[in-house]
Amino acid sequence: MTRVSENSSSASLQFSLNKAKSKLENLQLKGASLKRITRPSDDPVSNIEALNIGAITSDNKQFLRNCSFSLLQLNATEKSVEQLTEIMNKAKEIAIAQSSDFYDSNIRKNVANEIKQLRNQALSIANKRVGSRYIFAGHSTLTKPFTIDGEYKGDDGKMNLEISKDFFVPINLTGTEIFFGSEKDKSYKIEHPLEKIPEFDVKNKDVDKNSRGLASKEAPEVKTQELNFTERENIFTLLSGLSAGLENNDSGLIQDLLNKFDTATSRLITLRTRIGSIYNSVESSQSSIEAENIDHAERKSYLVDADIAELFTDITRQKNILETTYQSSQQMMNKSLLNFLR
């Protein structure tokens, strides 16, 4: 018969007490955090998957911030282009009305003041800001893109934001795209888009009325074609030209500008379509990311969250085990010498 020493019994009781305390402490920690996994060793595989989900969710939060900023920028751009389209339509209506010989020079001079105000509105739109950033200045967002003369001080930089994993979208249009022409028209470098505000040659009587062109201030007798410029429907120039035609009572010049107004308006409509397609892409990505975040949250909860009912049942059971262990240890450890002599 093997003899069990007092030291062996004490060590066994101490081990049982420590084990019961450790289990209860672990359960209480899980109860405080409501997490099934409190340390990586609890479930290494689930812990790795949960960490990966956390990293993806963190990336998605930044993507959602990018989407929010993109929608703000695109919405402001779309509204600006819409307002500019309305200005061009109103200017064209005035040009159509004033192109006939029904109105005299006095009426046209008065109408020219309205065209000047339309140009001022277009200039205000060109220098629109979102916060402290100019939306039509390219990368030079802190530089006022257009001077009062219509000279462009920005650049042709495109701002691209990542709105989902490896999916970048442009969120801005440059001043040259909107006010000077489309991208495919840029066959030459724009050093000075307007050379101040070009004026119409109304003093040179040798120039045919049907082939009248825009001329610079420095050389009013030289035609635009002789300067070898690419023809572009410059919005500021069109409005200034219409104003000049009205002030000089030149119905032929006003008629020549009608087709150019149509081309410029068509370009603005195309740009609005482009903005709309990008806007829809951003909204779609935003909805997709939000749905993905919900799925990831559900999966992560399944991996790391504790079953509350089961957890507190385990805590109660472990408390009972610890109390029973204490009672057993008291009965065995509190014996005196007389107990052993019996």
C-alpha positions as CSV (number, residue, x, y, z in Angstrom):
1,M,0.0,0.0,0.0
2,T,1.4,3.3,-1.1
3,R,1.7,6.0,1.6
4,V,0.6,9.5,0.7
5,S,2.6,12.1,2.5
6,E,1.3,15.4,3.9
7,N,3.5,17.4,1.5
8,S,2.0,15.5,-1.5
9,S,-1.5,16.2,-0.3
10,S,-0.7,19.8,0.2
11,A,0.8,20.1,-3.3
12,S,-2.1,18.4,-4.8
13,L,-4.6,20.7,-3.1
14,Q,-2.6,23.8,-4.0
15,F,-2.5,22.7,-7.6
16,S,-6.3,22.1,-7.7
17,L,-6.9,25.5,-6.1
18,N,-4.6,27.3,-8.5
19,K,-6.2,25.5,-11.5
20,A,-9.7,26.4,-10.4
21,K,-8.7,30.0,-9.7
22,S,-7.0,30.3,-13.1
23,K,-10.1,28.9,-14.9
24,L,-12.4,31.3,-13.0
25,E,-10.1,34.3,-13.7
26,N,-10.0,33.4,-17.4
27,L,-13.8,33.2,-17.5
28,Q,-14.2,36.4,-15.6
29,L,-11.9,38.2,-18.1
30,K,-14.0,36.8,-20.9
31,G,-17.1,38.0,-19.1
32,A,-15.7,41.5,-18.7
33,S,-14.7,41.8,-22.4
34,L,-17.5,39.5,-23.8
35,K,-14.8,38.0,-26.0
36,R,-14.2,34.3,-26.5
37,I,-10.6,34.9,-27.5
38,T,-8.6,37.0,-25.0
39,R,-5.2,35.8,-26.0
40,P,-3.9,34.3,-29.3
41,S,-3.3,30.9,-27.7
42,D,-7.1,30.5,-27.1
43,D,-7.7,29.9,-30.8
44,P,-4.7,30.7,-33.1
45,V,-6.5,30.1,-36.4
46,S,-9.6,32.2,-35.5
47,N,-7.3,34.9,-34.1
48,I,-5.4,35.2,-37.4
49,E,-8.6,35.5,-39.4
50,A,-10.0,38.0,-37.0
51,L,-6.8,40.1,-37.3
52,N,-7.1,40.0,-41.1
53,I,-10.7,41.1,-41.0
54,G,-9.7,44.0,-38.7
55,A,-7.1,45.1,-41.1
56,I,-9.5,45.0,-44.0
57,T,-12.1,46.9,-42.0
58,S,-9.6,49.6,-41.1
59,D,-8.7,50.0,-44.9
60,N,-12.4,50.2,-45.7
61,K,-12.9,53.0,-43.2
62,Q,-10.3,55.1,-45.1
63,F,-12.0,54.1,-48.4
64,L,-15.3,55.3,-47.1
65,R,-13.7,58.6,-46.1
66,N,-12.2,58.9,-49.6
67,C,-15.7,58.1,-51.1
68,S,-17.2,60.8,-49.0
69,F,-14.7,63.4,-50.1
70,S,-15.0,62.3,-53.7
71,L,-18.8,62.7,-53.6
72,L,-18.4,66.2,-52.1
73,Q,-15.9,67.2,-54.8
74,L,-17.9,65.7,-57.7
75,N,-21.2,67.1,-56.5
76,A,-19.7,70.6,-56.3
77,T,-18.1,70.2,-59.8
78,E,-21.4,68.9,-61.3
79,K,-23.4,71.8,-59.9
80,S,-20.8,74.3,-61.2
81,V,-20.9,72.8,-64.7
82,E,-24.7,72.8,-64.5
83,Q,-24.7,76.5,-63.6
84,L,-22.2,77.2,-66.4
85,T,-24.4,75.3,-68.9
86,E,-27.4,77.5,-67.9
87,I,-25.3,80.6,-68.4
88,M,-24.3,79.4,-71.9
89,N,-27.9,78.6,-72.8
90,K,-29.1,82.0,-71.6
91,A,-26.3,83.7,-73.5
92,K,-27.2,81.7,-76.6
93,E,-30.9,82.7,-76.3
94,I,-29.8,86.4,-76.1
95,A,-27.6,85.9,-79.2
96,I,-30.4,84.3,-81.2
97,A,-32.8,87.1,-80.2
98,Q,-30.2,89.8,-81.0
99,S,-28.8,88.3,-84.2
100,S,-31.7,89.6,-86.3
101,D,-32.0,93.2,-87.6
102,F,-35.2,93.8,-85.5
103,Y,-33.2,95.4,-82.6
104,D,-31.3,98.6,-82.9
105,S,-27.9,99.5,-81.5
106,N,-29.2,101.1,-78.3
107,I,-31.1,97.9,-77.3
108,R,-28.0,95.8,-78.1
109,K,-25.8,98.0,-76.0
110,N,-28.2,97.6,-73.0
111,V,-28.3,93.8,-73.5
112,A,-24.5,93.8,-73.6
113,N,-24.5,94.7,-69.9
114,E,-26.4,91.5,-69.2
115,I,-23.8,89.5,-71.1
116,K,-21.0,91.1,-69.0
117,Q,-22.8,90.0,-65.9
118,L,-23.1,86.5,-67.3
119,R,-19.3,86.5,-67.8
120,N,-18.8,87.7,-64.2
121,Q,-21.0,84.7,-63.1
122,A,-18.9,82.4,-65.2
123,L,-15.7,83.8,-63.6
124,S,-17.2,83.3,-60.2
125,I,-17.9,79.6,-61.0
126,A,-14.4,79.2,-62.4
127,N,-13.0,80.2,-59.0
128,K,-15.3,78.1,-56.9
129,R,-13.9,76.6,-53.7
130,V,-14.8,73.7,-51.5
131,G,-13.5,74.8,-48.1
132,S,-10.2,76.4,-48.9
133,R,-9.5,74.4,-52.1
134,Y,-10.2,75.7,-55.6
135,I,-11.9,72.8,-57.5
136,F,-10.8,73.8,-61.0
137,A,-7.1,74.6,-60.4
138,G,-5.8,71.1,-60.9
139,H,-3.1,70.3,-58.4
140,S,-2.7,74.0,-57.5
141,T,-5.7,73.9,-55.3
142,L,-4.6,76.8,-53.1
143,T,-3.9,79.1,-56.1
144,K,-6.8,81.1,-57.5
145,P,-7.2,79.5,-61.0
146,F,-8.6,82.4,-63.0
147,T,-7.7,86.1,-63.0
148,I,-10.3,88.8,-63.7
149,D,-9.1,88.8,-67.3
150,G,-9.8,85.0,-67.6
151,E,-6.1,84.0,-67.5
152,Y,-5.7,80.4,-66.2
153,K,-3.1,80.2,-63.3
154,G,-3.8,76.5,-62.4
155,D,-2.4,73.4,-64.0
156,D,-3.7,70.3,-65.8
157,G,-3.2,67.9,-62.8
158,K,-5.7,65.2,-62.1
159,M,-6.5,64.2,-58.5
160,N,-7.1,60.4,-58.2
161,L,-8.5,58.8,-55.1
162,E,-8.6,55.2,-54.2
163,I,-12.2,54.4,-53.3
164,S,-11.8,50.7,-53.0
165,K,-9.0,48.2,-53.2
166,D,-6.9,49.1,-56.3
167,F,-9.7,51.2,-57.8
168,F,-8.8,54.8,-58.4
169,V,-11.1,57.5,-59.8
170,P,-10.4,61.1,-61.0
171,I,-12.4,63.5,-58.8
172,N,-11.7,66.9,-60.5
173,L,-11.9,68.7,-63.8
174,T,-9.4,71.3,-64.7
175,G,-10.1,74.8,-65.8
176,T,-8.8,74.1,-69.3
177,E,-11.2,71.2,-69.8
178,I,-14.3,73.2,-68.9
179,F,-13.6,76.7,-70.0
180,F,-11.1,76.3,-72.9
181,G,-12.0,73.0,-74.6
182,S,-11.7,69.2,-74.3
183,E,-8.6,67.1,-73.6
184,K,-8.3,66.0,-77.2
185,D,-8.0,69.6,-78.4
186,K,-4.8,70.1,-76.5
187,S,-2.5,69.6,-79.5
188,Y,-0.4,72.6,-78.3
189,K,0.9,73.9,-75.1
190,I,-1.2,76.6,-73.5
191,E,1.2,79.3,-72.4
192,H,-1.4,82.0,-72.0
193,P,-4.9,80.8,-72.7
194,L,-6.5,84.1,-73.4
195,E,-3.7,86.7,-74.0
196,K,-5.9,89.0,-71.8
197,I,-9.4,89.1,-73.2
198,P,-9.4,88.9,-77.0
199,E,-11.3,91.6,-78.8
200,F,-13.1,91.5,-82.1
201,D,-11.8,93.5,-84.9
202,V,-14.7,95.9,-85.7
203,K,-12.6,98.8,-86.9
204,N,-10.9,97.1,-89.8
205,K,-13.3,97.6,-92.7
206,D,-11.2,95.4,-95.1
207,V,-12.1,92.2,-93.1
208,D,-15.0,90.3,-94.5
209,K,-17.9,90.1,-92.1
210,N,-18.5,86.4,-92.7
211,S,-14.9,85.4,-92.0
212,R,-14.5,87.7,-89.0
213,G,-12.1,86.2,-86.4
214,L,-10.9,86.9,-82.9
215,A,-7.9,89.3,-82.7
216,S,-5.5,90.1,-80.0
217,K,-5.2,93.5,-78.4
218,E,-1.7,94.0,-79.6
219,A,-2.5,93.3,-83.3
220,P,-6.2,93.9,-83.9
221,E,-5.7,93.6,-87.7
222,V,-4.3,90.1,-87.6
223,K,-6.8,87.2,-87.8
224,T,-6.8,84.3,-85.3
225,Q,-6.0,81.9,-88.1
226,E,-2.8,83.8,-89.0
227,L,-1.6,83.2,-85.4
228,N,-1.9,79.4,-86.0
229,F,-4.0,78.8,-82.9
230,T,-6.2,75.7,-82.6
231,E,-9.8,76.7,-82.7
232,R,-11.4,76.3,-79.3
233,E,-14.7,77.3,-77.9
234,N,-13.3,79.4,-75.1
235,I,-16.2,80.3,-72.8
236,F,-14.8,83.6,-71.6
237,T,-13.9,84.6,-75.2
238,L,-17.4,83.7,-76.5
239,L,-19.1,85.8,-73.8
240,S,-16.7,88.7,-74.4
241,G,-17.2,88.4,-78.1
242,L,-20.9,88.4,-77.8
243,S,-20.7,91.5,-75.6
244,A,-18.4,93.2,-78.2
245,G,-20.8,92.3,-81.0
246,L,-23.8,93.7,-79.1
247,E,-21.9,96.9,-78.2
248,N,-20.8,97.4,-81.8
249,N,-24.2,96.5,-83.3
250,D,-22.7,93.7,-85.4
251,S,-25.4,91.2,-86.1
252,G,-23.1,89.2,-88.4
253,L,-20.7,88.6,-85.6
254,I,-23.4,87.5,-83.3
255,Q,-24.7,85.0,-85.9
256,D,-21.1,83.6,-86.3
257,L,-21.0,82.9,-82.6
258,L,-24.1,80.7,-82.4
259,N,-22.5,77.5,-83.6
260,K,-19.6,78.1,-81.2
261,F,-22.1,78.4,-78.3
262,D,-23.6,75.1,-79.4
263,T,-20.2,73.4,-79.4
264,A,-19.3,74.8,-76.0
265,T,-22.6,73.7,-74.5
266,S,-22.3,70.3,-76.0
267,R,-18.8,70.0,-74.4
268,L,-20.3,71.0,-71.0
269,I,-23.0,68.4,-71.3
270,T,-20.4,65.7,-72.1
271,L,-18.4,66.7,-69.0
272,R,-21.6,66.5,-66.9
273,T,-22.1,63.0,-68.2
274,R,-18.5,62.1,-67.3
275,I,-19.0,63.5,-63.8
276,G,-22.2,61.6,-63.4
277,S,-20.7,58.3,-64.4
278,I,-17.8,58.8,-61.9
279,Y,-20.3,59.8,-59.2
280,N,-22.3,56.6,-59.8
281,S,-19.1,54.5,-59.5
282,V,-18.2,56.1,-56.2
283,E,-21.7,55.6,-54.8
284,S,-21.6,51.9,-56.0
285,S,-18.2,51.4,-54.3
286,Q,-19.4,53.1,-51.1
287,S,-22.5,50.8,-50.9
288,S,-20.3,47.7,-51.6
289,I,-17.9,48.6,-48.9
290,E,-20.6,49.3,-46.4
291,A,-22.2,45.9,-47.1
292,E,-18.7,44.2,-46.9
293,N,-18.2,45.8,-43.5
294,I,-21.4,44.3,-42.2
295,D,-20.4,40.9,-43.4
296,H,-17.0,41.2,-41.9
297,A,-18.4,42.4,-38.6
298,E,-20.7,39.4,-38.5
299,R,-17.9,37.0,-39.2
300,K,-15.6,38.6,-36.7
301,S,-18.3,38.4,-34.1
302,Y,-18.7,34.7,-34.8
303,L,-15.0,34.2,-34.4
304,V,-14.1,36.2,-31.2
305,D,-17.3,37.1,-29.4
306,A,-18.5,34.9,-26.5
307,D,-21.8,33.2,-26.1
308,I,-23.1,35.2,-23.1
309,A,-25.5,32.6,-21.8
310,E,-22.9,29.8,-22.0
311,L,-20.2,32.1,-20.6
312,F,-22.0,33.1,-17.4
313,T,-23.2,29.5,-16.9
314,D,-19.5,28.4,-17.0
315,I,-18.6,31.2,-14.5
316,T,-21.3,30.0,-12.1
317,R,-20.2,26.4,-12.4
318,Q,-16.5,27.3,-12.0
319,K,-17.3,29.3,-8.8
320,N,-19.1,26.3,-7.4
321,I,-16.0,24.1,-8.3
322,L,-13.7,26.6,-6.5
323,E,-15.9,26.7,-3.4
324,T,-16.0,22.9,-3.3
325,T,-12.2,22.8,-3.6
326,Y,-11.8,25.2,-0.7
327,Q,-14.2,23.2,1.5
328,S,-12.3,20.0,0.7
329,S,-8.9,21.6,1.4
330,Q,-10.2,22.9,4.8
331,Q,-11.3,19.5,5.9
332,M,-8.0,17.9,4.9
333,M,-5.6,20.7,6.0
334,N,-7.1,21.6,9.4
335,K,-6.5,18.2,11.0
336,S,-4.6,18.1,14.2
337,L,-2.3,15.4,15.7
338,L,-5.2,13.9,17.6
339,N,-7.0,13.2,14.3
340,F,-4.1,11.1,13.2
341,L,-3.9,9.2,16.6
342,R,-7.5,8.0,16.4
